[in-house]
Amino acid sequence: MAEIVIRNTNERITGEENVREFLNNQEVVYEHWNMEKLPADLQENFKLSDDDKQRILDTFDEEIRDLAARRGYKIWDVITLSESTPNIEDLLKKFEEVHTHSEDEIRAIVGGKGIFIIKGSDDVGYFNVELEPGDVISVPENTPHFFTLMENKQIIAVRLFIEENGWVATPVEDPQFQ
């Protein structure tokens, strides 16, 4: 289950209903997929072939198509990152810059762990959303944020897009980001 850390107070929010309520108040969509559906050989496998990625998409086809129908997504893929990913440190530096998009950024975590750092309402400021398998999150368009990996530097995620070219990041200089 996802957990929230409010960066300026270090308050930690746990429990699915508490997390869902907090994120809903910040206009962030949060859902949870059943990871028991995922075949064992695809769980925690961070060197996926194209066929393996397609098997993940096939496994969660119903959930993906439901999200696409509700939110207007047109295409989707699977991304995997780990220490074996070429230029992983350079990729992470690129990810770890506060930015916005003209469409929401959605990820469904199916392996490993990741973290979104999102700018919330004025009374909250930036907060971390620590994600694990089964967590699905959608950061609203034009909301300052970034995504990165947690200490283990391993993740498998389904990404959905409205624009067929994917997300285009617009960097944000924000003195409130710490």
ZADO-1210 file (C-alpha; in nm, 4 decimals, padded with zeros to 6 digits):
<atoms>
<atom x="00.0000" y="00.0000" z="00.0000" code="MET" pos="1"/>
<atom x="00.1112" y="00.3522" z="-00.0732" code="ALA" pos="2"/>
<atom x="00.2258" y="00.5762" z="00.2091" code="GLU" pos="3"/>
<atom x="00.2459" y="00.9555" z="00.2173" code="ILE" pos="4"/>
<atom x="00.5138" y="01.1725" z="00.3781" code="VAL" pos="5"/>
<atom x="00.4419" y="01.5453" z="00.4001" code="ILE" pos="6"/>
<atom x="00.7854" y="01.6939" z="00.3434" code="ARG" pos="7"/>
<atom x="00.7629" y="02.0114" z="00.5567" code="ASN" pos="8"/>
<atom x="00.6261" y="01.8314" z="00.8674" code="THR" pos="9"/>
<atom x="00.7490" y="01.4708" z="00.8205" code="ASN" pos="10"/>
<atom x="00.3939" y="01.3558" z="00.8961" code="GLU" pos="11"/>
<atom x="00.3408" y="01.0018" z="00.7624" code="ARG" pos="12"/>
<atom x="-00.0016" y="00.8920" z="00.6369" code="ILE" pos="13"/>
<atom x="-00.0642" y="00.5169" z="00.6187" code="THR" pos="14"/>
<atom x="-00.3585" y="00.2878" z="00.5540" code="GLY" pos="15"/>
<atom x="-00.5382" y="00.2638" z="00.2212" code="GLU" pos="16"/>
<atom x="-00.8399" y="00.4755" z="00.3184" code="GLU" pos="17"/>
<atom x="-00.6263" y="00.7499" z="00.4784" code="ASN" pos="18"/>
<atom x="-00.3958" y="00.7590" z="00.1745" code="VAL" pos="19"/>
<atom x="-00.6901" y="00.7628" z="-00.0658" code="ARG" pos="20"/>
<atom x="-00.8623" y="01.0451" z="00.1267" code="GLU" pos="21"/>
<atom x="-00.5447" y="01.2569" z="00.1436" code="PHE" pos="22"/>
<atom x="-00.4694" y="01.2099" z="-00.2278" code="LEU" pos="23"/>
<atom x="-00.8305" y="01.2746" z="-00.3244" code="ASN" pos="24"/>
<atom x="-00.8126" y="01.6059" z="-00.1341" code="ASN" pos="25"/>
<atom x="-00.5023" y="01.6890" z="-00.3412" code="GLN" pos="26"/>
<atom x="-00.6866" y="01.5921" z="-00.6645" code="GLU" pos="27"/>
<atom x="-00.4538" y="01.2941" z="-00.7162" code="VAL" pos="28"/>
<atom x="-00.6215" y="00.9741" z="-00.8375" code="VAL" pos="29"/>
<atom x="-00.5272" y="00.6644" z="-00.6374" code="TYR" pos="30"/>
<atom x="-00.6399" y="00.3080" z="-00.7043" code="GLU" pos="31"/>
<atom x="-00.5110" y="-00.0375" z="-00.6261" code="HIS" pos="32"/>
<atom x="-00.4753" y="-00.3412" z="-00.8541" code="TRP" pos="33"/>
<atom x="-00.4737" y="-00.7046" z="-00.7405" code="ASN" pos="34"/>
<atom x="-00.1124" y="-00.8203" z="-00.7745" code="MET" pos="35"/>
<atom x="-00.2077" y="-01.1839" z="-00.7174" code="GLU" pos="36"/>
<atom x="-00.3068" y="-01.1880" z="-01.0869" code="LYS" pos="37"/>
<atom x="00.0529" y="-01.1338" z="-01.1985" code="LEU" pos="38"/>
<atom x="00.2360" y="-01.4598" z="-01.2854" code="PRO" pos="39"/>
<atom x="00.5183" y="-01.5401" z="-01.0413" code="ALA" pos="40"/>
<atom x="00.7893" y="-01.5265" z="-01.3095" code="ASP" pos="41"/>
<atom x="00.7018" y="-01.1620" z="-01.3795" code="LEU" pos="42"/>
<atom x="00.7045" y="-01.0469" z="-01.0174" code="GLN" pos="43"/>
<atom x="01.0292" y="-00.8727" z="-00.9273" code="GLU" pos="44"/>
<atom x="01.1764" y="-00.9547" z="-01.2706" code="ASN" pos="45"/>
<atom x="01.3558" y="-00.6347" z="-01.3668" code="PHE" pos="46"/>
<atom x="01.4996" y="-00.7646" z="-01.6959" code="LYS" pos="47"/>
<atom x="01.1780" y="-00.8051" z="-01.8915" code="LEU" pos="48"/>
<atom x="01.1688" y="-00.9060" z="-02.2553" code="SER" pos="49"/>
<atom x="00.9175" y="-00.7457" z="-02.4904" code="ASP" pos="50"/>
<atom x="00.7097" y="-01.0651" z="-02.4576" code="ASP" pos="51"/>
<atom x="00.7200" y="-01.0362" z="-02.0761" code="ASP" pos="52"/>
<atom x="00.6026" y="-00.6742" z="-02.0975" code="LYS" pos="53"/>
<atom x="00.3161" y="-00.7813" z="-02.3223" code="GLN" pos="54"/>
<atom x="00.2204" y="-01.0522" z="-02.0726" code="ARG" pos="55"/>
<atom x="00.1979" y="-00.7835" z="-01.8009" code="ILE" pos="56"/>
<atom x="-00.0233" y="-00.5712" z="-02.0264" code="LEU" pos="57"/>
<atom x="-00.2375" y="-00.8758" z="-02.1044" code="ASP" pos="58"/>
<atom x="-00.2665" y="-00.9643" z="-01.7337" code="THR" pos="59"/>
<atom x="-00.3986" y="-00.6190" z="-01.6493" code="PHE" pos="60"/>
<atom x="-00.5862" y="-00.5583" z="-01.9745" code="ASP" pos="61"/>
<atom x="-00.9234" y="-00.5173" z="-01.8025" code="GLU" pos="62"/>
<atom x="-00.7866" y="-00.2636" z="-01.5505" code="GLU" pos="63"/>
<atom x="-00.5966" y="-00.0728" z="-01.8193" code="ILE" pos="64"/>
<atom x="-00.8958" y="-00.0538" z="-02.0530" code="ARG" pos="65"/>
<atom x="-01.1174" y="00.0590" z="-01.7650" code="ASP" pos="66"/>
<atom x="-00.8755" y="00.3435" z="-01.6837" code="LEU" pos="67"/>
<atom x="-00.8457" y="00.4310" z="-02.0540" code="ALA" pos="68"/>
<atom x="-01.2221" y="00.4498" z="-02.0932" code="ALA" pos="69"/>
<atom x="-01.2670" y="00.6676" z="-01.7830" code="ARG" pos="70"/>
<atom x="-00.9723" y="00.9021" z="-01.8387" code="ARG" pos="71"/>
<atom x="-00.9140" y="00.9163" z="-02.2147" code="GLY" pos="72"/>
<atom x="-00.5858" y="00.7246" z="-02.2433" code="TYR" pos="73"/>
<atom x="-00.4981" y="00.6081" z="-02.5927" code="LYS" pos="74"/>
<atom x="-00.1736" y="00.4149" z="-02.5528" code="ILE" pos="75"/>
<atom x="00.0141" y="00.2331" z="-02.2754" code="TRP" pos="76"/>
<atom x="00.3394" y="00.0533" z="-02.2160" code="ASP" pos="77"/>
<atom x="00.5527" y="-00.1116" z="-01.9484" code="VAL" pos="78"/>
<atom x="00.8740" y="00.0430" z="-01.8229" code="ILE" pos="79"/>
<atom x="01.1312" y="-00.1310" z="-01.6085" code="THR" pos="80"/>
<atom x="01.4266" y="00.0335" z="-01.4385" code="LEU" pos="81"/>
<atom x="01.6984" y="-00.1196" z="-01.2238" code="SER" pos="82"/>
<atom x="02.0729" y="-00.1099" z="-01.1632" code="GLU" pos="83"/>
<atom x="02.1077" y="-00.3075" z="-01.4895" code="SER" pos="84"/>
<atom x="01.9385" y="-00.0292" z="-01.6922" code="THR" pos="85"/>
<atom x="02.2024" y="00.1437" z="-01.9058" code="PRO" pos="86"/>
<atom x="02.2720" y="00.4986" z="-01.7830" code="ASN" pos="87"/>
<atom x="02.0375" y="00.4565" z="-01.4848" code="ILE" pos="88"/>
<atom x="02.1983" y="00.7430" z="-01.2913" code="GLU" pos="89"/>
<atom x="02.1620" y="00.9826" z="-01.5862" code="ASP" pos="90"/>
<atom x="01.7968" y="00.8793" z="-01.6268" code="LEU" pos="91"/>
<atom x="01.7291" y="00.9366" z="-01.2578" code="LEU" pos="92"/>
<atom x="01.8844" y="01.2843" z="-01.2730" code="LYS" pos="93"/>
<atom x="01.6470" y="01.3654" z="-01.5593" code="LYS" pos="94"/>
<atom x="01.3494" y="01.2273" z="-01.3639" code="PHE" pos="95"/>
<atom x="01.4447" y="01.4118" z="-01.0453" code="GLU" pos="96"/>
<atom x="01.3679" y="01.7598" z="-01.1734" code="GLU" pos="97"/>
<atom x="01.0423" y="01.9290" z="-01.0763" code="VAL" pos="98"/>
<atom x="00.8238" y="01.9613" z="-01.3851" code="HIS" pos="99"/>
<atom x="00.4663" y="01.9636" z="-01.5138" code="THR" pos="100"/>
<atom x="00.2865" y="01.8018" z="-01.8074" code="HIS" pos="101"/>
<atom x="-00.0100" y="01.9080" z="-02.0173" code="SER" pos="102"/>
<atom x="-00.1752" y="01.5751" z="-01.9328" code="GLU" pos="103"/>
<atom x="-00.1877" y="01.3726" z="-01.6141" code="ASP" pos="104"/>
<atom x="00.0997" y="01.1357" z="-01.5417" code="GLU" pos="105"/>
<atom x="-00.0189" y="00.7918" z="-01.4410" code="ILE" pos="106"/>
<atom x="00.1718" y="00.4890" z="-01.3235" code="ARG" pos="107"/>
<atom x="00.0557" y="00.1473" z="-01.2089" code="ALA" pos="108"/>
<atom x="00.3355" y="-00.0155" z="-01.0115" code="ILE" pos="109"/>
<atom x="00.3616" y="-00.3903" z="-01.0753" code="VAL" pos="110"/>
<atom x="00.7081" y="-00.4555" z="-00.9299" code="GLY" pos="111"/>
<atom x="00.9619" y="-00.2807" z="-00.7109" code="GLY" pos="112"/>
<atom x="00.9042" y="00.0571" z="-00.5511" code="LYS" pos="113"/>
<atom x="00.8929" y="00.4168" z="-00.6653" code="GLY" pos="114"/>
<atom x="00.8133" y="00.7571" z="-00.5291" code="ILE" pos="115"/>
<atom x="00.6277" y="01.0584" z="-00.6653" code="PHE" pos="116"/>
<atom x="00.7120" y="01.3937" z="-00.5100" code="ILE" pos="117"/>
<atom x="00.4088" y="01.6158" z="-00.5724" code="ILE" pos="118"/>
<atom x="00.3277" y="01.9786" z="-00.4938" code="LYS" pos="119"/>
<atom x="00.0046" y="01.9835" z="-00.2968" code="GLY" pos="120"/>
<atom x="-00.2221" y="02.2625" z="-00.1824" code="SER" pos="121"/>
<atom x="-00.0693" y="02.5681" z="-00.0134" code="ASP" pos="122"/>
<atom x="-00.1395" y="02.4294" z="00.3355" code="ASP" pos="123"/>
<atom x="00.0362" y="02.0983" z="00.2527" code="VAL" pos="124"/>
<atom x="00.3268" y="02.1867" z="00.0234" code="GLY" pos="125"/>
<atom x="00.5278" y="01.9061" z="-00.1326" code="TYR" pos="126"/>
<atom x="00.4589" y="01.5483" z="-00.0297" code="PHE" pos="127"/>
<atom x="00.6051" y="01.2087" z="-00.1157" code="ASN" pos="128"/>
<atom x="00.3889" y="00.9205" z="-00.2303" code="VAL" pos="129"/>
<atom x="00.5816" y="00.5985" z="-00.1709" code="GLU" pos="130"/>
<atom x="00.4455" y="00.3344" z="-00.4079" code="LEU" pos="131"/>
<atom x="00.4672" y="-00.0430" z="-00.4189" code="GLU" pos="132"/>
<atom x="00.3157" y="-00.3187" z="-00.6354" code="PRO" pos="133"/>
<atom x="-00.0556" y="-00.2692" z="-00.6889" code="GLY" pos="134"/>
<atom x="-00.0534" y="00.1076" z="-00.6385" code="ASP" pos="135"/>
<atom x="-00.1930" y="00.3154" z="-00.9249" code="VAL" pos="136"/>
<atom x="-00.1517" y="00.6924" z="-00.9136" code="ILE" pos="137"/>
<atom x="-00.2321" y="00.9763" z="-01.1489" code="SER" pos="138"/>
<atom x="-00.0743" y="01.3176" z="-01.0928" code="VAL" pos="139"/>
<atom x="-00.3000" y="01.5915" z="-01.2349" code="PRO" pos="140"/>
<atom x="-00.1900" y="01.7893" z="-01.5389" code="GLU" pos="141"/>
<atom x="00.0028" y="02.1097" z="-01.4671" code="ASN" pos="142"/>
<atom x="00.0894" y="01.9918" z="-01.1129" code="THR" pos="143"/>
<atom x="00.4596" y="02.0298" z="-01.0218" code="PRO" pos="144"/>
<atom x="00.6075" y="01.6877" z="-00.9441" code="HIS" pos="145"/>
<atom x="00.8728" y="01.4338" z="-01.0242" code="PHE" pos="146"/>
<atom x="00.9089" y="01.0570" z="-01.0048" code="PHE" pos="147"/>
<atom x="01.2099" y="00.8610" z="-00.8918" code="THR" pos="148"/>
<atom x="01.3123" y="00.5249" z="-00.7559" code="LEU" pos="149"/>
<atom x="01.3501" y="00.4321" z="-00.3929" code="MET" pos="150"/>
<atom x="01.6686" y="00.2952" z="-00.2347" code="GLU" pos="151"/>
<atom x="01.6530" y="-00.0425" z="-00.4114" code="ASN" pos="152"/>
<atom x="01.6447" y="00.1298" z="-00.7541" code="LYS" pos="153"/>
<atom x="01.4043" y="-00.1243" z="-00.9051" code="GLN" pos="154"/>
<atom x="01.0632" y="-00.0688" z="-01.0612" code="ILE" pos="155"/>
<atom x="00.8216" y="-00.2125" z="-01.3138" code="ILE" pos="156"/>
<atom x="00.5317" y="00.0143" z="-01.4059" code="ALA" pos="157"/>
<atom x="00.2514" y="00.0406" z="-01.6563" code="VAL" pos="158"/>
<atom x="00.2287" y="00.3924" z="-01.8007" code="ARG" pos="159"/>
<atom x="-00.0748" y="00.5281" z="-01.9838" code="LEU" pos="160"/>
<atom x="-00.0800" y="00.8266" z="-02.2183" code="PHE" pos="161"/>
<atom x="-00.3356" y="01.0515" z="-02.3826" code="ILE" pos="162"/>
<atom x="-00.0833" y="01.2070" z="-02.6215" code="GLU" pos="163"/>
<atom x="00.0674" y="00.9462" z="-02.8498" code="GLU" pos="164"/>
<atom x="00.4127" y="01.1044" z="-02.8117" code="ASN" pos="165"/>
<atom x="00.3933" y="01.0548" z="-02.4348" code="GLY" pos="166"/>
<atom x="00.4392" y="01.3142" z="-02.1680" code="TRP" pos="167"/>
<atom x="00.6291" y="01.6302" z="-02.2483" code="VAL" pos="168"/>
<atom x="00.7921" y="01.7707" z="-01.9368" code="ALA" pos="169"/>
<atom x="00.8014" y="02.1438" z="-01.8719" code="THR" pos="170"/>
<atom x="01.0648" y="02.2245" z="-01.6056" code="PRO" pos="171"/>
<atom x="00.9490" y="02.4259" z="-01.3054" code="VAL" pos="172"/>
<atom x="01.1725" y="02.6441" z="-01.0915" code="GLU" pos="173"/>
<atom x="01.0016" y="02.6352" z="-00.7526" code="ASP" pos="174"/>
<atom x="01.1698" y="02.7915" z="-00.4486" code="PRO" pos="175"/>
<atom x="00.9185" y="02.6043" z="-00.2279" code="GLN" pos="176"/>
<atom x="01.0665" y="02.2692" z="-00.3309" code="PHE" pos="177"/>
<atom x="01.3045" y="02.1337" z="-00.0682" code="GLN" pos="178"/>
</atoms>
